[in-house]
Amino acid sequence: MILTKESDVYSFGVLLFEALCSRPCIDNSYDDERQSLPILVKKRYQEQRLDTVVDDNLRQQIEQKCFDTFVTLAYECLENDQSRRPSMDVVVSTLKTALENQEVFEAKAREAKAKASPLLDFKEICPPGGSDLVILYTTSVKGIRKTSKDCSSVRSFLKSLKILYQERNISMHSEFRDELLQILGKSVAVPQLFIKGRYIGGAEEVFRLHENGKFRPLLAGIPNISEGPCKRCAGARSVVCGKCNGSNILKSAEGGRTKCTECNKNGLIKCPICF
């Protein structure tokens, strides 16, 4: 066998396909056409089915124009007629062009990723009606010092940012406690924060993001507070039940008493404007 520049080009074409298909030139685990990579890729190329042997993970990372250039070049290197194989100068020039196309593609991908919402990094868990809202689950019960402190801290932090957010107090309205349990699938301590249907986490996570300068970007598109607290509830998120006047007790015509079904045990209902 006489080695020539053309045979070197053929060998390089085989190498290109080995990289593209993530397999060796000869694979003795097969006893058909798949045993020889050059035979296999030439046949699949002619059948326009090369995608069946190309590494899927690698293919997804390659820009289409770069891929077409790479494949065409590798196939031409395997020409049976040596005179029809490209010179190594042409091979180098073509690969350089393919690389330039790939670099442009990757640069655009990085730019697109940078512009994408950072919320995509958080788990998609959406409280009812919360696809476009900032929702904070809290409690006003002060029995557990850390919980009370964390709720107060996150509440104050959100207010300092002057953005609109909806507070769902699980101690004032039991349906919010059940709601939080259902969407997370387990019982957790409050506060718990959600932004546009993405689960951010508790106080520790919120302030860690803030310290790293990563919290503010999560609020893109969230409107700012322009008119101050709600004129109906003054920011309390609850108002006195109009049916029982806050007593949580209803009197019947016969003089008996029953619990009001419209409000909680404190005689409060959710503010109809805030919710």
matplotlib code that plots the C-alpha trace (Angstrom):
import matplotlib.pyplot as plt

x = [0.0, 1.4, 0.5, -0.2, -1.6, -4.9, -4.9, -4.2, -7.3, -9.3, -8.1, -8.9, -12.4, -12.8, -11.6, -14.2, -17.0, -15.7, -16.0, -19.4, -20.8, -19.0, -17.8, -14.6, -13.9, -14.4, -16.9, -16.7, -19.9, -21.8, -21.8, -23.5, -22.8, -22.5, -19.2, -17.4, -18.0, -16.9, -19.2, -22.1, -21.8, -21.4, -24.6, -26.6, -25.4, -26.6, -29.9, -30.2, -30.4, -27.1, -28.9, -29.5, -25.8, -24.8, -24.5, -27.8, -26.3, -23.6, -26.0, -28.1, -25.1, -24.1, -25.5, -27.2, -24.9, -21.8, -23.2, -23.9, -20.4, -18.8, -20.7, -20.2, -16.5, -16.1, -18.0, -15.9, -12.8, -14.1, -14.4, -13.3, -11.7, -8.6, -8.6, -12.0, -10.9, -10.2, -6.7, -5.7, -5.6, -9.2, -10.0, -8.4, -10.1, -13.6, -13.3, -12.3, -15.4, -17.5, -15.9, -16.7, -20.4, -20.5, -18.9, -21.5, -24.2, -22.9, -22.5, -26.1, -27.2, -25.3, -26.8, -30.3, -29.8, -28.6, -31.8, -34.0, -35.9, -33.8, -37.0, -36.5, -33.9, -36.6, -39.1, -42.4, -45.0, -47.9, -50.3, -53.9, -54.0, -50.3, -49.0, -48.3, -48.1, -45.6, -47.3, -46.0, -47.5, -47.1, -48.6, -49.4, -49.2, -46.2, -46.0, -42.9, -40.3, -38.2, -41.2, -42.7, -39.3, -38.8, -42.3, -41.8, -38.4, -39.5, -42.7, -40.6, -38.1, -40.8, -42.4, -39.0, -38.8, -42.1, -43.5, -47.0, -47.3, -50.1, -49.8, -51.7, -51.9, -52.3, -53.3, -56.0, -57.4, -57.1, -57.7, -54.3, -52.7, -54.4, -53.4, -49.7, -49.8, -51.3, -49.0, -45.8, -47.0, -45.8, -46.1, -43.5, -42.8, -43.7, -42.8, -42.8, -42.4, -43.6, -42.9, -44.9, -45.6, -42.1, -41.2, -38.5, -38.4, -38.3, -36.6, -33.1, -33.3, -34.8, -32.1, -29.3, -30.5, -30.7, -27.1, -25.9, -27.7, -30.0, -33.3, -34.2, -34.0, -36.6, -39.1, -38.9, -42.4, -43.9, -45.6, -44.5, -46.8, -48.0, -51.0, -50.0, -51.9, -55.4, -58.0, -60.4, -58.2, -55.2, -52.9, -54.2, -55.5, -58.6, -61.8, -64.6, -67.3, -70.4, -72.7, -72.0, -70.3, -67.1, -68.7, -68.5, -72.0, -75.3, -78.7, -81.6, -85.2, -85.9, -83.2, -80.6, -77.0, -74.8, -71.3, -71.0, -69.9, -68.6, -65.7, -63.0, -63.1, -61.9, -64.9, -62.7, -62.9, -60.2, -60.2, -62.2, -59.9, -56.6, -57.8]
y = [0.0, 3.4, 6.3, 9.6, 13.0, 11.8, 8.8, 11.2, 13.2, 10.0, 9.1, 12.6, 12.2, 9.0, 10.9, 13.7, 11.1, 9.3, 12.6, 13.3, 9.9, 9.3, 5.8, 4.2, 3.4, -0.3, -1.7, -5.5, -5.7, -5.5, -8.0, -5.9, -2.6, -0.8, -2.6, -0.2, 3.5, 4.7, 2.2, 3.1, 6.9, 6.9, 4.8, 6.8, 10.1, 8.9, 7.8, 11.2, 9.4, 10.4, 11.7, 8.1, 7.6, 11.1, 11.5, 13.2, 15.2, 16.5, 17.3, 19.5, 21.7, 22.3, 25.1, 23.9, 25.6, 24.5, 20.9, 20.8, 22.2, 19.7, 16.7, 17.6, 18.0, 14.7, 12.9, 14.4, 13.2, 9.7, 9.8, 6.6, 8.6, 10.2, 13.0, 14.2, 14.5, 18.0, 19.1, 19.6, 23.3, 23.2, 21.0, 23.5, 26.5, 24.8, 23.7, 27.3, 28.6, 26.0, 27.0, 30.7, 29.8, 27.8, 30.6, 33.1, 30.6, 30.1, 33.8, 34.4, 31.5, 33.1, 36.4, 35.0, 33.1, 36.3, 38.1, 35.2, 35.6, 34.5, 33.0, 30.1, 28.8, 28.3, 25.5, 26.1, 26.0, 28.4, 29.4, 29.9, 33.1, 33.7, 33.4, 37.2, 38.1, 38.2, 36.1, 35.9, 33.3, 34.6, 34.4, 37.0, 34.5, 35.4, 32.1, 31.0, 33.8, 32.8, 32.4, 35.7, 37.5, 35.9, 36.9, 40.4, 40.7, 39.5, 41.6, 44.7, 43.9, 43.6, 46.8, 48.6, 47.6, 49.4, 46.6, 45.2, 41.9, 39.8, 38.6, 35.4, 35.1, 31.4, 32.2, 34.6, 32.4, 28.7, 28.2, 29.8, 27.2, 24.4, 26.0, 26.2, 22.6, 21.5, 23.3, 22.3, 18.8, 19.1, 21.3, 24.1, 27.0, 30.5, 32.8, 31.3, 33.4, 32.9, 35.1, 34.7, 31.1, 30.2, 29.0, 31.2, 29.9, 31.1, 34.0, 32.5, 32.0, 35.5, 37.3, 35.1, 36.1, 39.8, 39.7, 38.3, 40.9, 38.3, 39.1, 42.4, 40.9, 38.4, 41.2, 42.3, 43.2, 43.5, 46.9, 49.4, 50.7, 54.1, 54.8, 53.5, 50.9, 49.6, 52.2, 49.5, 47.5, 50.0, 47.1, 44.7, 42.4, 41.6, 43.5, 43.0, 40.7, 42.7, 39.7, 39.3, 42.6, 40.9, 38.8, 35.5, 34.8, 35.0, 35.2, 33.3, 34.5, 32.0, 33.6, 30.9, 31.5, 30.0, 30.6, 32.8, 30.9, 33.9, 34.9, 33.3, 32.9, 36.5, 37.8, 38.8, 38.2, 38.7, 42.2, 42.0, 44.6, 43.0, 39.5]
z = [0.0, -1.0, 1.3, -0.5, 0.4, -0.9, 1.4, 4.3, 3.3, 3.3, 6.8, 7.9, 6.5, 8.6, 11.6, 11.1, 10.9, 14.0, 15.9, 14.5, 15.2, 18.5, 17.5, 16.1, 12.4, 13.0, 15.5, 15.7, 17.8, 14.5, 11.7, 9.1, 7.3, 10.7, 11.4, 9.0, 9.7, 6.2, 4.4, 6.8, 6.6, 2.8, 2.4, 4.9, 3.3, -0.1, 1.4, 3.1, 6.4, 8.0, 11.0, 12.0, 12.8, 14.0, 17.8, 18.9, 21.7, 19.5, 16.7, 19.0, 19.7, 16.1, 13.9, 10.8, 8.3, 10.2, 10.3, 6.5, 5.7, 8.1, 6.7, 3.1, 3.6, 5.5, 2.7, 0.0, 1.8, 1.4, -2.3, -4.0, -6.8, -5.2, -7.7, -6.4, -2.8, -1.5, -0.8, 2.9, 2.2, 1.2, 4.2, 6.6, 4.9, 4.9, 8.6, 9.5, 7.8, 9.6, 12.9, 12.3, 11.7, 14.9, 16.9, 15.6, 16.5, 20.0, 20.6, 19.6, 21.9, 24.8, 24.1, 24.0, 27.2, 28.9, 27.8, 28.9, 32.2, 35.2, 36.6, 34.2, 36.7, 39.3, 39.6, 37.9, 40.7, 40.3, 43.1, 42.0, 39.9, 40.4, 36.8, 36.7, 40.4, 43.2, 46.0, 49.5, 52.0, 55.5, 59.0, 61.6, 64.5, 66.7, 68.6, 66.7, 67.0, 63.9, 61.7, 62.8, 62.3, 58.8, 57.6, 58.9, 57.2, 53.8, 54.0, 54.8, 52.1, 49.4, 50.5, 50.3, 46.7, 46.1, 43.9, 43.9, 45.7, 47.1, 50.7, 51.6, 55.4, 56.3, 59.9, 58.8, 56.0, 56.3, 52.6, 52.0, 54.3, 52.4, 49.1, 50.1, 51.2, 48.0, 45.6, 47.4, 48.3, 51.8, 54.9, 55.0, 57.3, 56.0, 54.5, 51.0, 47.9, 44.4, 41.4, 38.2, 38.8, 39.9, 43.3, 44.9, 48.4, 52.0, 53.7, 53.5, 49.8, 49.2, 51.1, 49.6, 46.1, 47.2, 48.6, 45.3, 43.3, 41.7, 43.2, 41.6, 38.0, 39.0, 39.3, 35.7, 34.4, 37.9, 38.3, 41.0, 43.7, 42.6, 44.7, 48.1, 50.1, 49.0, 49.9, 51.1, 53.5, 53.9, 53.0, 55.6, 52.8, 54.9, 55.8, 58.2, 57.0, 56.1, 56.7, 60.4, 61.0, 62.1, 64.9, 62.9, 64.4, 62.7, 64.5, 63.2, 63.2, 66.0, 68.2, 67.6, 66.7, 64.0, 62.7, 59.6, 56.6, 54.7, 57.0, 59.2, 62.9, 63.3, 61.3, 58.4, 54.7, 52.0, 50.6, 47.4, 45.8, 46.7, 45.8]

ax = plt.figure().add_subplot(projection="3d")
ax.plot(x, y, z, "-o")
ax.set_aspect("equal")
plt.show()
